Amino acid sequence: MPIQMVNRTIVFAAITGFISVCALTIWILSPLPEVNPPDLYVSDEIPDGSKSEWDSWNRGILTRFGELPMRSARFDQSECYRLILMPSFHHPILVQAARTQNGFDLMTKFLDGAGGYEIGKLSNSRHRVMTEPEWQHLLDLFDELHYWSVPTVDLRDEPVNDGAIWMLQAKREGLIHDVYRITPKGRFLETYKYFLQLADSEQDYLGYLPKLERSPTPN
């Protein structure tokens, strides 16, 4: 091969390699995708091969609790905030705060299984009236999270042994959004703790709560 051809080949390869490295760097440093409600569905940020399995799992959990997805036409709450906690070795819990015609309602439900194994069936359900300050503090926490613009799934959220899945689901003014975390931090952790405090169940799940540390980012 002529020397000029060899030189051109080397130069072309060097340029191609440089472009590839730049593109990879930009991809790694790019921020996580943002959610644009109300068009988000739970599976939007789930890998394509897992979407049907994920959606089926989510519906199955709600069915066990006797609850409807917030996107269901039969779901009759216009403003509602829900925590579902699936701990590996303890009873799954659902805590739901809703605005009603008469004020604010808090509902707590438990399954009799374990979140990491057979989740069981509905074993306990209780309701109580929320005070307006309790309701307002919950709204403040969601606003501090910038909840409506954080991704459903954090791509940096790595699985942990014997941990838990924390699910937030919310509906407000026609917007519906879901957020799933395995290792919650900062304001997310504060929000989860507050739901458990409202349900008088924080002590029961204390071992699944990471140490609360304020982080500069909401997720």
Secondary structure per residue as TSV (DSSP state, phi and psi in degrees):
chain	resnum	aa	ss	phi	psi
A	1	M	-	360.0	132.2
A	2	P	-	-58.0	151.5
A	3	I	H	-61.8	-38.2
A	4	Q	H	-62.7	-39.7
A	5	M	H	-63.8	-41.2
A	6	V	H	-62.5	-43.6
A	7	N	H	-62.8	-42.4
A	8	R	H	-64.1	-38.7
A	9	T	H	-63.4	-42.7
A	10	I	H	-64.9	-44.6
A	11	V	H	-62.5	-44.9
A	12	F	H	-60.9	-42.9
A	13	A	H	-64.8	-39.1
A	14	A	H	-64.8	-44.4
A	15	I	H	-63.3	-44.7
A	16	T	H	-59.9	-43.1
A	17	G	H	-63.9	-40.6
A	18	F	H	-62.9	-45.1
A	19	I	H	-61.3	-41.5
A	20	S	H	-63.3	-43.2
A	21	V	H	-63.5	-42.3
A	22	C	H	-62.6	-43.6
A	23	A	H	-63.6	-41.6
A	24	L	H	-64.8	-40.5
A	25	T	H	-63.0	-44.5
A	26	I	H	-61.4	-40.8
A	27	W	H	-64.8	-41.2
A	28	I	H	-68.0	-39.3
A	29	L	H	-84.6	-5.5
A	30	S	S	-66.5	143.7
A	31	P	-	-69.3	160.5
A	32	L	-	-62.3	148.9
A	33	P	-	-62.6	143.4
A	34	E	-	-95.3	154.3
A	35	V	-	-88.6	141.6
A	36	N	-	-121.7	79.4
A	37	P	T	-64.8	153.7
A	38	P	T	-95.2	16.8
A	39	D	S	-83.1	-4.1
A	40	L	-	-72.5	138.9
A	41	Y	-	-118.4	157.2
A	42	V	G	-52.9	-37.1
A	43	S	G	-87.5	3.1
A	44	D	G	-57.2	-36.3
A	45	E	G	-111.5	16.6
A	46	I	S	-92.9	137.9
A	47	P	-	-50.6	140.4
A	48	D	G	-51.0	-40.6
A	49	G	G	-69.5	-11.9
A	50	S	G	-111.5	0.2
A	51	K	H	-61.4	-51.0
A	52	S	H	-65.8	-38.8
A	53	E	H	-65.7	-42.3
A	54	W	H	-64.1	-48.4
A	55	D	H	-61.9	-40.6
A	56	S	H	-64.3	-41.7
A	57	W	H	-62.2	-43.9
A	58	N	H	-63.3	-45.5
A	59	R	H	-63.8	-37.2
A	60	G	H	-63.4	-39.0
A	61	I	H	-64.4	-46.8
A	62	L	H	-62.5	-37.0
A	63	T	H	-61.9	-42.5
A	64	R	H	-61.7	-36.6
A	65	F	H	-79.6	-7.8
A	66	G	T	72.6	30.3
A	67	E	-	-119.3	160.2
A	68	L	-	-102.6	150.2
A	69	P	-	-61.0	146.8
A	70	M	T	-66.7	-18.0
A	71	R	T	-85.0	-5.4
A	72	S	S	-67.5	140.1
A	73	A	T	-64.8	-20.2
A	74	R	T	-89.4	-5.1
A	75	F	-	-77.7	118.0
A	76	D	-	-103.6	9.1
A	77	Q	-	-91.6	129.1
A	78	S	S	-83.8	-26.3
A	79	E	S	-139.1	121.7
A	80	C	E	-155.3	144.7
A	81	Y	E	-134.2	132.1
A	82	R	E	-136.1	135.6
A	83	L	E	-112.0	131.4
A	84	I	E	-121.2	121.4
A	85	L	E	-113.2	125.3
A	86	M	E	-116.4	87.5
A	87	P	E	-84.1	145.3
A	88	S	S	-54.6	-46.7
A	89	F	S	-115.3	6.0
A	90	H	S	-125.1	171.6
A	91	H	-	-66.5	130.3
A	92	P	-	-60.2	145.4
A	93	I	E	-133.3	142.1
A	94	L	E	-122.7	127.1
A	95	V	E	-123.1	124.6
A	96	Q	E	-130.6	126.6
A	97	A	E	-110.7	130.0
A	98	A	E	-139.1	145.7
A	99	R	E	-84.1	129.5
A	100	T	E	-119.9	176.0
A	101	Q	T	-64.0	-26.0
A	102	N	T	-101.9	-0.2
A	103	G	E	144.4	-127.5
A	104	F	E	-133.2	133.5
A	105	D	E	-118.4	138.2
A	106	L	E	-116.7	125.0
A	107	M	E	-118.7	135.3
A	108	T	E	-127.4	132.0
A	109	K	E	-131.6	147.4
A	110	F	E	-127.1	145.2
A	111	L	E	-99.9	158.4
A	112	D	S	-95.7	7.3
A	113	G	S	-101.2	-151.2
A	114	A	-	-128.4	139.5
A	115	G	T	-61.0	-28.3
A	116	G	T	-92.8	0.1
A	117	Y	S	-134.0	-130.9
A	118	E	-	-79.0	117.4
A	119	I	-	-76.6	-14.3
A	120	G	-	81.8	-162.5
A	121	K	-	-121.7	169.6
A	122	L	E	-61.1	127.3
A	123	S	E	-118.3	-23.1
A	124	N	E	-156.8	141.0
A	125	S	E	-144.5	134.4
A	126	R	E	-144.8	152.4
A	127	H	E	-127.8	152.2
A	128	R	E	-154.8	160.9
A	129	V	E	-82.1	133.2
A	130	M	-	-88.0	146.4
A	131	T	-	-80.5	159.6
A	132	E	H	-62.7	-40.2
A	133	P	H	-61.6	-37.7
A	134	E	H	-61.9	-45.8
A	135	W	H	-62.7	-45.3
A	136	Q	H	-64.2	-38.6
A	137	H	H	-64.6	-38.3
A	138	L	H	-62.3	-44.4
A	139	L	H	-60.9	-40.9
A	140	D	H	-61.5	-40.6
A	141	L	H	-63.0	-42.6
A	142	F	H	-65.7	-36.5
A	143	D	H	-67.8	-39.4
A	144	E	H	-65.5	-29.2
A	145	L	H	-72.1	-16.8
A	146	H	T	52.9	45.4
A	147	Y	G	-52.4	-40.9
A	148	W	G	-74.3	-6.6
A	149	S	G	-120.7	6.2
A	150	V	S	-90.1	151.4
A	151	P	-	-68.8	149.6
A	152	T	S	-58.2	-43.4
A	153	V	B	-122.9	130.6
A	154	D	-	-88.1	116.5
A	155	L	T	-65.9	-14.0
A	156	R	T	-91.5	-1.0
A	157	D	-	-81.8	104.9
A	158	E	-	-95.7	141.8
A	159	P	-	-60.3	148.5
A	160	V	-	-128.3	149.9
A	161	N	T	-70.9	136.7
A	162	D	T	56.9	37.6
A	163	G	-	-102.2	-138.9
A	164	A	E	-154.8	159.1
A	165	I	E	-107.5	127.5
A	166	W	E	-109.7	121.0
A	167	M	E	-119.2	124.7
A	168	L	E	-107.7	134.9
A	169	Q	E	-133.9	135.4
A	170	A	E	-144.8	149.1
A	171	K	E	-137.4	127.7
A	172	R	E	-157.7	127.8
A	173	E	T	50.7	43.0
A	174	G	T	84.5	-9.5
A	175	L	E	-89.7	139.2
A	176	I	E	-132.4	128.3
A	177	H	E	-147.5	144.0
A	178	D	E	-124.7	143.1
A	179	V	E	-134.8	132.4
A	180	Y	E	-122.0	131.7
A	181	R	E	-137.5	150.7
A	182	I	S	-108.8	-39.9
A	183	T	S	-122.1	77.3
A	184	P	-	-68.0	147.8
A	185	K	-	-134.9	165.2
A	186	G	H	50.5	-128.7
A	187	R	H	-67.1	-29.0
A	188	F	H	-61.4	-45.4
A	189	L	H	-62.9	-39.9
A	190	E	H	-60.1	-40.2
A	191	T	H	-66.6	-44.4
A	192	Y	H	-61.2	-43.7
A	193	K	H	-62.3	-38.1
A	194	Y	H	-66.7	-39.7
A	195	F	H	-57.8	-45.8
A	196	L	H	-66.7	-34.8
A	197	Q	H	-65.3	-42.6
A	198	L	H	-59.4	-36.0
A	199	A	T	-86.4	2.7
A	200	D	T	55.5	43.3
A	201	S	-	-132.7	11.4
A	202	E	T	-60.1	-42.9
A	203	Q	G	-63.5	-31.5
A	204	D	G	-67.8	-23.2
A	205	Y	G	-122.3	21.5
A	206	L	G	-59.1	-36.4
A	207	G	G	-67.2	-16.0
A	208	Y	G	-96.8	-3.2
A	209	L	S	-92.2	114.2
A	210	P	-	-61.4	161.3
A	211	K	-	-59.9	129.9
A	212	L	-	-74.2	115.8
A	213	E	-	-131.4	127.6
A	214	R	-	-65.5	128.6
A	215	S	-	-115.0	152.7
A	216	P	S	-69.8	-17.5
A	217	T	S	-113.0	151.5
A	218	P	-	-73.4	-12.9
A	219	N	-	-128.0	360.0
